[in-house]
Amino acid sequence: MAQQEQAPHHPAPPVHPVDEKPAVKRLVPAALQHIAAMYAGVVTPPLIIGQAVGLDTAGRTRLIAASLLIAGLATLLQTLGIRTFAGNRLPFVNAASSAGITPMLAIAETTAKGHQLPAIYGAVMCAGVFCLAIGPFFGKLLRFFPPLVTGVVITLIGVTLMPVPVGWAQGGDKGAADFGSMKNLALAGFTLLVVLLIQRFTKGFVKQIALLIGLVVGTLAAIPFGMASFDGLGSAPIAALPTPFAFGPPEFQPAAILSLCIVMLVLMTESSAGMLALGEICDRRTTGTTITRGLRTDGIATLLGPIFGGFPTSAFAQNVGVVSLTRVRSRYVVALAGAVLLVLGAFPILGAVVSLVPMPVLGGAGIVLFGSIAVSGIRTLSEAGLDDSSNIILVAVSLGAGIIPLAAPTFYAGFPAWAQTVLGSGISAGALVAVLLNLFFHHLGTRGTSRAAVLSAATPGSGTQIP
């Protein structure tokens, strides 16, 4: 009897690092590192807005819980996705953006007491609808974002956000008596030193979670000096699910809606930049479809978030820094972080434990995070044809435009409010100038295949990594 031929064995295709499912012993610490990096940023908008509208401690706690809950849902939707409808399926964190704080404070100042949050939430919901309406068009503009442009934007994300960890390192609260004191700076410096020593003298997974270890060691070091406060543990409720429209039904004021829609344009630009940055870091090409699905997630979270007390939602650049620093590119790590955010939102007592990390400790670690984003952008620029004089001019002017708000915060004080909103963000200002100059130098009046077009086809997929 003839022996049956066996079907040829085909090995399973390799799993892309973005789709890898790490073991639990690697998954959990990596997810906690994302939580530690972003927690202060997530709670900042509800804390500031809650104080501005006169909420008591319980009211601010509800706002923080809602912010964490919406961040968790948006992050899960972004990383896991819903078929081809929503979610960019990258290690991408979505949460309430600090970019909306200033215009929301302006709304609060011009609205009668008791109607402030309803007016803010009505404007935020309209901004979510606006994002859903124009989001698909953003995904079709990728050809105007060659490495020359994306390199500028990624660099500016790191550079323009550097004042955030610097402020944290000084204590976080500019009104505090010890803001900028030597003890705060020493604690931040100690945390930074711990991260550097772990990076230098360890290998493997321990090296990957250097940031988390630095945060833990820094917090422990702060306890003997009375710099780690445990007050939040006693006042936080154990469990408290957000109540729909707890602060009243939304109110729709035209001026408030216009200002938040302008902010949403800025957030969409920054979110698109974050997706392009992650495409570079993760070696997974960011397509127009990817950006469309990602912005649709932003829009859904921004539209539905106000029902429970959320604010405008966008990308969190500090978590892009975590990915670039650790090289842990699995989206399931960030999905677990999203699930943890959900739990923190449902159990405020757990969120209070995370908030024990002192601001100076966050500042010391944040310098590494945001600096690593800038390095990723510099690497992209180094491959973008800077031997061409027009490209040099494009990068120089774009970086200059992006740094103006950082170097001179009042530079645009005499401009109309809408222009201040757009140009006051170094990331959006630099991105806008880079796109316009790229059109001027490489698209308008040119024929054939330009150098920029060739470079555009080469990335983002070149596998830029941060050592």
Secondary structure as the mmCIF struct_conf table of DSSP 4:
data_model
#
loop_
_struct_conf.conf_type_id
_struct_conf.id
_struct_conf.beg_label_comp_id
_struct_conf.beg_label_asym_id
_struct_conf.beg_label_seq_id
_struct_conf.end_label_comp_id
_struct_conf.end_label_asym_id
_struct_conf.end_label_seq_id
HELX_LH_PP_P HELX_LH_PP_P1 ALA A 2 HIS A 9
HELX_LH_PP_P HELX_LH_PP_P2 PRO A 11 HIS A 16
HELX_RH_3T_P HELX_RH_3T_P1 PRO A 17 ASP A 19
HELX_RH_AL_P HELX_RH_AL_P1 VAL A 24 ALA A 52
TURN_TY1_P TURN_TY1_P1 VAL A 53 GLY A 54
HELX_RH_AL_P HELX_RH_AL_P2 THR A 57 LEU A 80
STRN STRN1 ILE A 82 ILE A 82
TURN_TY1_P TURN_TY1_P2 ARG A 83 PHE A 85
STRN STRN2 ALA A 86 ALA A 86
BEND BEND1 LEU A 90 PRO A 91
STRN STRN3 ASN A 94 ALA A 96
HELX_RH_3T_P HELX_RH_3T_P2 SER A 98 GLY A 100
HELX_RH_AL_P HELX_RH_AL_P3 ILE A 101 GLU A 109
TURN_TY1_P TURN_TY1_P3 THR A 110 THR A 110
BEND BEND2 THR A 111 THR A 111
TURN_TY1_P TURN_TY1_P4 LYS A 113 GLY A 114
BEND BEND3 HIS A 115 HIS A 115
HELX_RH_AL_P HELX_RH_AL_P4 GLN A 116 PHE A 138
HELX_RH_3T_P HELX_RH_3T_P3 GLY A 139 PHE A 144
HELX_RH_AL_P HELX_RH_AL_P5 PRO A 147 THR A 160
TURN_TY1_P TURN_TY1_P5 LEU A 161 MET A 162
HELX_RH_AL_P HELX_RH_AL_P6 PRO A 163 ALA A 169
TURN_TY1_P TURN_TY1_P6 GLN A 170 GLY A 171
BEND BEND4 GLY A 172 GLY A 172
TURN_TY1_P TURN_TY1_P7 LYS A 174 GLY A 175
BEND BEND5 ALA A 176 ALA A 176
TURN_TY1_P TURN_TY1_P8 ALA A 177 GLY A 180
HELX_RH_AL_P HELX_RH_AL_P7 MET A 182 PHE A 201
HELX_RH_AL_P HELX_RH_AL_P8 GLY A 204 GLN A 208
TURN_TY1_P TURN_TY1_P9 ILE A 209 ILE A 209
HELX_RH_AL_P HELX_RH_AL_P9 ALA A 210 ALA A 222
HELX_RH_3T_P HELX_RH_3T_P4 ILE A 223 PHE A 225
TURN_TY1_P TURN_TY1_P10 GLY A 226 GLY A 226
BEND BEND6 ALA A 228 ALA A 228
HELX_RH_AL_P HELX_RH_AL_P10 ASP A 231 SER A 235
BEND BEND7 ALA A 236 ALA A 236
BEND BEND8 ILE A 238 ILE A 238
HELX_LH_PP_P HELX_LH_PP_P3 LEU A 241 THR A 243
TURN_TY1_P TURN_TY1_P11 PRO A 244 PHE A 247
HELX_RH_AL_P HELX_RH_AL_P11 PRO A 254 CYS A 282
TURN_TY1_P TURN_TY1_P12 ASP A 283 ASP A 283
HELX_RH_AL_P HELX_RH_AL_P12 GLY A 288 PHE A 308
TURN_TY1_P TURN_TY1_P13 GLY A 309 GLY A 309
STRN STRN4 THR A 313 ALA A 315
HELX_RH_AL_P HELX_RH_AL_P13 ALA A 317 THR A 326
HELX_RH_AL_P HELX_RH_AL_P14 ARG A 331 ALA A 346
HELX_RH_AL_P HELX_RH_AL_P15 PRO A 348 VAL A 354
TURN_TY1_P TURN_TY1_P14 SER A 355 LEU A 356
BEND BEND9 VAL A 357 VAL A 357
HELX_RH_AL_P HELX_RH_AL_P16 MET A 359 SER A 382
TURN_TY1_P TURN_TY1_P15 GLU A 383 GLU A 383
BEND BEND10 ALA A 384 ALA A 384
TURN_TY1_P TURN_TY1_P16 LEU A 386 ASP A 387
BEND BEND11 ASP A 388 ASP A 388
HELX_RH_AL_P HELX_RH_AL_P17 SER A 389 ALA A 407
TURN_TY1_P TURN_TY1_P17 PRO A 409 GLY A 414
BEND BEND12 PHE A 415 PHE A 415
HELX_RH_AL_P HELX_RH_AL_P18 ALA A 417 LEU A 423
TURN_TY1_P TURN_TY1_P18 GLY A 424 GLY A 424
BEND BEND13 SER A 425 SER A 425
HELX_RH_AL_P HELX_RH_AL_P19 GLY A 426 HIS A 442
TURN_TY1_P TURN_TY1_P19 HIS A 443 GLY A 445
BEND BEND14 GLY A 448 GLY A 448
HELX_RH_AL_P HELX_RH_AL_P20 ARG A 451 ALA A 458
BEND BEND15 PRO A 460 PRO A 460
BEND BEND16 SER A 462 SER A 462
#
